[in-house]
Amino acid sequence: MSIWAALAGGFVGTLILTTGLRAANTFNLTRIDLPFLLGTAFTSDRTRAKAIGYSAHFINGLIFALLYYAVFAAIDYSSWWLGTVFGLVHGLFAATALVNILLPLIHPRMGTSQTSAPDVALLEPPGFLMLNYGRGTPTVTLAAHLAYGTIVGGFLTWPS
């Protein structure tokens, strides 16, 4: 178990998570585009928002992998199945608190449930379990985060 394994797992896990969410978006299973949501927090230019958002999403993926590593190191145990459990908790946190409550508080271009009619919000707030972006959103989000956690946990079980 090493920090480099955590970073490698975080990179691969984020690649799989992002690709899975993008594919689900393309196949109309969800309207959510997490990198785009992140990028529009920094710019209103849609093209730049995607570039910034994907960069921010990968950095966040590495940060979360380091958090997983810290917990694994604290308990002195790592495994792919425990990574899957962490991925479940991570996905539930993202769908219920992070994107639903915290992101609308700081995102300058996202409406809230209190947005009045004269205000023009560029982005719809995700809502609980991000259901405002489609009924399939919770399922694909959790599946992507389960895969992320499994990959990070798997990378951390490799001998150093």
Salt bridges, closest charged atoms under 4 A:
ASP33 OD2 - ARG22 NH1 3.35
GLU124 OE1 - ARG31 NH2 2.84
